[in-house]
Every structure is written in C-alpha cells, then in structure tokens.
C-alpha cells in the first residue's frame, strides 16, 4: 500500500471559501459570542459544546479548522488534540484559554497546535488566527491532492515491479537485480520497460526524481530490501 502523505508548512493568509470553523467550548454564552464574531467576518461556523460532540461529527473529508477551549470537562483541549492526531485529522487546532502561561503555550505549539490565544485577545487577533489556520488546511489539502496525483501511477505497478524499482533507484544494474531477486536478467529488463512506460519516464535519473517527488523513496527501497 502506498504510504500516506505528510503536508508542508508555510501557509498562505487567505481562507478557503468552503471551509468551516469548528468552535468547541462548554461555555454557551462564549460559544455564541465567538460564533457571531466569526460569522460577521464571513466565516462558516459550526459550534459544539464538547470535544466528544465534535469528534462524533467529523468526517475524513472535513475542511476547515478547530477553535477549542483548553479547559473543558470530560475531554479537555489536550485530549481533543491527541484524538485528532490519532485519527489522522488534518484540521489545524487553535486553542483558547482564559489563563495562559508560557509553559502551556509552548507545550501546545510543540504538540502541533496552530495557535494559542487567550480569551482576552483582540477580535482582530482571533480572526487572523482563524484565517491562518484555514489557509494552512487549504494548503495541506492541496498538498495531499498533489501527492495523490504523483503517486497514482505507482499504484499500477505489481509487487515484483515495485521490488525492481527499489533496486533501480538504488543504482543497481540489471544483472545485480536479477541475482538479488532470483530471476532472469531478461525478466528484469521487461519489468523495467513496463515501469518506465507506466510512470512515463525515460531515464533512471528521471525515474529517481519522480520517486523522490512523490515521497516514495523509502517505500520503494524498503520493497527492494524485503525481497
């Protein structure tokens, strides 16, 4: 199976139009106030009274970001962050808290939070943080789509062709590959021809660049090493 992609950093500053801001807080009055602010600024908002409620409704194809209170009963912000990460969720997380300190902020950011704000922060600060989080999610989704497109041709290769590919990108010649795999050299040549045709490349250098661009170098070499 092709391994999942990882996304880069450095988001833009413009939020995607179809994304949602998922606001999580057990304080209903605060939840409504934040919701009004974000909607007035043109954001699409979905509110939840608990982290568990949010997790129950999220889908794998959900776009947007999460703005969550840090201290909540039952499941706090830390637990939510962990659950999102374990689920492979790409939604950036902006923490809100009534009482911030440097240690807590550093812990949140190191754990992967997009931002960490106090509830006393200015409205402009909140809106800017949400815009950045949405932009990062848009970039991550675009990156995932790009990698899926790059990796799609590799899915057409057979297990044996992936093994041959792994040896090729490590610089091995046909005779060496045949010896390692216990097959005829002519068979290796046939596999290489099909690989280059399927992937649309003409040289080993071009093939290697394509494997690296798709983030699959470790994957294909592991296939070779396990053969």
ABEGO torsion letter per residue (X at the ends): XBBBBBBBBGBBABBBAABBBBBBBABAAAAAAAAAAAAAAGBBBBBBABAAAAAAABBAABBEBBBBBABBBGBBAAAAAAAAAAAGBABBBBBBBABBBAAAAAAAAAAGBABBBBAABBAAAAAAAAAAAAAAAAAAAAAAAAAAAAAAAAAABBAAAAAAAAAAAAGBBAAAAAAAAGBBAAAAAAAAAAAAAAAGBABAAAAAAAAAAAGAAAAAAAAAAAX
